[in-house]
Amino acid sequence: MLTQEKPQQRNWQPIIKELQAALGTKNVVQRREELITYECDGLTSYRQRPALAVLPRTTAQVAIAVQICQKYNVPFIARGSGTGLSGGALPVDDCVLIVTSMMRQILSVDYENQQVVVQPGVINSWVTQTVSGAGFYYAPDPSSQIICSIGGNVAENSGGVHCLKYGVTTNHVLGLKVVTPQGEIVDLGGQVAEMPGYDLTGLFVGSEGTLGIATEVTLRILKTAESICVLLADFTSVEAAGKTVSDIISAGIIPGGMEIMDNLSINAVEDVVKTNCYPRDATAILIIEIDGLEVEVQASKARVKEICMNNGARNVTTASDLDMRLKLWKGRKAAFAAAGHVSPDYYVQDGVIPRTQLPYVLKEIEALSQRSGYRIANVFHAGDGNLHPLILYDNSIPGELEKVEEVGGEILKLCVRVGGSISGEHGIGAEKRCYMSEMFSETDLETMLWVRQVFNPQGLANPTKIFPTPRTCGEAARSMGRKEEKFTQISGVERF
Ligand SMILES: Cc1cc2nc3c(=O)[nH]c(=O)nc-3n(C[C@H](O)[C@H](O)[C@H](O)COP(=O)(O)OP(=O)(O)OC[C@H]3O[C@@H](n4cnc5c(N)ncnc54)[C@H](O)[C@@H]3O)c2cc1C
């Protein structure tokens, strides 16, 4: 069993010295006032200053930093841009944060094979900016794409408004160079889509920094569609907008993206972004993007418009030119930030439900809002059934955060009850680990822990994330009466 030294007992001097020798003095951040930058990610209600932060530039430097952490038995946590919303990059009190913000090179672009190789700190939107001149783009587009890193996207298996048709990050990662928690450098996957053997690339994507640190990522890029059209339908009920989503898919049309915003979100966005395109009196708007060959887009556009009208849409605006399309999307992409305009604080939830349950679940969320007294704005990737209720509150009132987290928890349990999931794209991190057992049995959780144990036997890579309780490999096997297998405890640092 790993026993972790308490921070006050640890002598940091030799660790700092070795890290400085490997990475350069200025790339080892140790002053408390400088470390404040790293004390939280986008889940700002959870804060913990790390002991140190290091800023490597190369795979070799990441490997050395990890080896030093190994040698001194120090937990380490990868951090990209720190926009995660589940506390994935939240430090533990005596950890080294390995920050990838100096690893921002696009290493190669190969149009013939439709792939690019990037360092993990590269910002998501830079990939499309790099290749758009040649008629390509990178499909996964989180709303945070102008700031979040590809490494963070890989770790969270991030989604975005255009992931309905083309899939989330895992569908676009061909290969990875990874520094394992032992400090070894390995290549997972490769330049071809299907590799023989276990899909370790697939396993790594979404592992939230618990299986190692990605230092190079080979991404698939797609050819920009011949024609793209965005429709904005204006509804007097959220349920009607939700039903329209199911009807469009049932009609055999798979839009690039399909997003719903409710009245609270619409007005917040119009106050801040001033698109002047979103009808302020609509109960909900549905934004739909259709792409493909011109002839196909024209046919789908007519059919989608018809479905919207059949479901009671008051009006459907269409936009084909780039400026107008971007304008229609701009408000949606700024929706989280805009919530800060209508409330001092907001708590974002991220759950998934089967699309057909949208009308029911939205009604239940409304009822929960009435019961709890908190306003809840709804913005979501409707086509994927990925909800993002934003619970508005005031964190300066003592006890409010706890109450709001409970409301958020009720929403997650509702998602699970209707056959959905506790996370669509923001990950489990520190925030949602207590809900893992709502979805997974003991045996399921233990199977995942066995996997983590193989890659991360000392539990030094991003400890305390994803899994709910300190547990021991072999627990479920023993509880099922199987012969006890040899096991070691995952890590002492799991205690919280
Ligand atoms: C306004 C706003 C809108 C958002 N919209 C979306 C959205 O539409 N879709 C969506 O999916 N998410 C969204 N997010 C959440 C967030 O942007 C994503 O989770 C993003 O992928 C995090 O990237 P990051 O670089 O900020 O990672 P960080 O927050 O720094 O880290 C996230 C996790 O990745 C791990 N990690 C980071 N780099 C590496 C690496 N190189 N190797 C291994 N592990 C690593 C960290 O340890 C941590 O567990 C949004 C966030 C905000 C603030």
The ligand as an SDF file (V2000), in Angstrom:
LIG
                    3D

 53 58  0  0  0  0  0  0  0  0999 V2000
  -17.8210   28.2730  -21.1380 C   0  0  0  0  0  0  0  0  0  0  0  0
  -17.5000   26.8190  -21.2550 C   0  0  0  0  0  0  0  0  0  0  0  0
  -18.1160   26.0760  -22.2410 C   0  0  0  0  0  0  0  0  0  0  0  0
  -17.8250   24.6980  -22.3660 C   0  0  0  0  0  0  0  0  0  0  0  0
  -18.4210   23.9970  -23.3680 N   0  0  0  0  0  0  0  0  0  0  0  0
  -18.1070   22.6910  -23.5290 C   0  0  0  0  0  0  0  0  0  0  0  0
  -18.6940   21.9380  -24.5920 C   0  0  0  0  0  0  0  0  0  0  0  0
  -19.4690   22.4420  -25.3960 O   0  0  0  0  0  0  0  0  0  0  0  0
  -18.3490   20.6370  -24.6880 N   0  0  0  0  0  0  0  0  0  0  0  0
  -17.4760   20.0480  -23.8240 C   0  0  0  0  0  0  0  0  0  0  0  0
  -17.2050   18.8620  -23.9690 O   0  0  0  0  0  0  0  0  0  0  0  0
  -16.9140   20.7400  -22.8190 N   0  0  0  0  0  0  0  0  0  0  0  0
  -17.1980   22.0330  -22.6500 C   0  0  0  0  0  0  0  0  0  0  0  0
  -16.6200   22.7420  -21.6230 N   0  0  0  0  0  0  0  0  0  0  0  0
  -15.7070   22.0520  -20.6770 C   0  0  0  0  0  0  0  0  0  0  0  0
  -14.1920   22.1250  -21.0270 C   0  0  0  0  0  0  0  0  0  0  0  0
  -13.9110   23.2270  -21.8570 O   0  0  0  0  0  0  0  0  0  0  0  0
  -13.7340   20.8190  -21.6910 C   0  0  0  0  0  0  0  0  0  0  0  0
  -13.8420   19.7580  -20.7670 O   0  0  0  0  0  0  0  0  0  0  0  0
  -12.2880   20.8770  -22.2130 C   0  0  0  0  0  0  0  0  0  0  0  0
  -11.9830   19.7110  -22.9170 O   0  0  0  0  0  0  0  0  0  0  0  0
  -11.2510   21.0400  -21.1150 C   0  0  0  0  0  0  0  0  0  0  0  0
  -10.0270   21.3610  -21.7360 O   0  0  0  0  0  0  0  0  0  0  0  0
   -8.8800   22.0950  -20.9090 P   0  0  0  0  0  0  0  0  0  0  0  0
   -7.7150   22.2590  -21.7790 O   0  0  0  0  0  0  0  0  0  0  0  0
   -9.4100   23.3320  -20.2900 O   0  0  0  0  0  0  0  0  0  0  0  0
   -8.5950   20.9850  -19.8100 O   0  0  0  0  0  0  0  0  0  0  0  0
   -8.3690   21.1340  -18.2470 P   0  0  0  0  0  0  0  0  0  0  0  0
   -9.5570   21.7230  -17.5920 O   0  0  0  0  0  0  0  0  0  0  0  0
   -7.0730   21.7790  -17.9870 O   0  0  0  0  0  0  0  0  0  0  0  0
   -8.2690   19.5860  -17.8500 O   0  0  0  0  0  0  0  0  0  0  0  0
   -9.3690   18.7470  -18.0150 C   0  0  0  0  0  0  0  0  0  0  0  0
   -8.9470   17.3100  -17.6880 C   0  0  0  0  0  0  0  0  0  0  0  0
   -8.0160   16.8890  -18.6500 O   0  0  0  0  0  0  0  0  0  0  0  0
   -6.8310   16.4130  -18.0440 C   0  0  0  0  0  0  0  0  0  0  0  0
   -5.7630   16.7560  -18.9750 N   0  0  0  0  0  0  0  0  0  0  0  0
   -5.4590   17.9690  -19.4850 C   0  0  0  0  0  0  0  0  0  0  0  0
   -4.4600   17.8670  -20.3660 N   0  0  0  0  0  0  0  0  0  0  0  0
   -4.1190   16.5660  -20.4220 C   0  0  0  0  0  0  0  0  0  0  0  0
   -3.1660   15.8260  -21.1450 C   0  0  0  0  0  0  0  0  0  0  0  0
   -2.3270   16.4120  -22.0030 N   0  0  0  0  0  0  0  0  0  0  0  0
   -3.1020   14.4860  -20.9490 N   0  0  0  0  0  0  0  0  0  0  0  0
   -3.9270   13.8630  -20.0880 C   0  0  0  0  0  0  0  0  0  0  0  0
   -4.8480   14.5170  -19.3750 N   0  0  0  0  0  0  0  0  0  0  0  0
   -4.9490   15.8480  -19.5460 C   0  0  0  0  0  0  0  0  0  0  0  0
   -6.7890   17.1150  -16.7020 C   0  0  0  0  0  0  0  0  0  0  0  0
   -6.0370   16.3810  -15.7590 O   0  0  0  0  0  0  0  0  0  0  0  0
   -8.2590   17.1460  -16.3490 C   0  0  0  0  0  0  0  0  0  0  0  0
   -8.6480   15.9200  -15.7970 O   0  0  0  0  0  0  0  0  0  0  0  0
  -16.9010   24.0930  -21.4630 C   0  0  0  0  0  0  0  0  0  0  0  0
  -16.2790   24.8640  -20.4830 C   0  0  0  0  0  0  0  0  0  0  0  0
  -16.5690   26.2030  -20.3700 C   0  0  0  0  0  0  0  0  0  0  0  0
  -15.8770   26.9970  -19.2930 C   0  0  0  0  0  0  0  0  0  0  0  0
  1  2  1  0
  2  3  1  0
  2 52  2  0
  3  4  2  0
  4  5  1  0
  4 50  1  0
  5  6  2  0
  6  7  1  0
  6 13  1  0
  7  8  2  0
  7  9  1  0
  9 10  1  0
 10 11  2  0
 10 12  1  0
 12 13  2  0
 13 14  1  0
 14 15  1  0
 14 50  1  0
 15 16  1  0
 16 17  1  0
 16 18  1  0
 18 19  1  0
 18 20  1  0
 20 21  1  0
 20 22  1  0
 22 23  1  0
 23 24  1  0
 24 25  2  0
 24 26  1  0
 24 27  1  0
 27 28  1  0
 28 29  2  0
 28 30  1  0
 28 31  1  0
 31 32  1  0
 32 33  1  0
 33 34  1  0
 33 48  1  0
 34 35  1  0
 35 36  1  0
 35 46  1  0
 36 37  1  0
 36 45  1  0
 37 38  2  0
 38 39  1  0
 39 40  1  0
 39 45  2  0
 40 41  1  0
 40 42  2  0
 42 43  1  0
 43 44  2  0
 44 45  1  0
 46 47  1  0
 46 48  1  0
 48 49  1  0
 50 51  2  0
 51 52  1  0
 52 53  1  0
M  END
$$$$
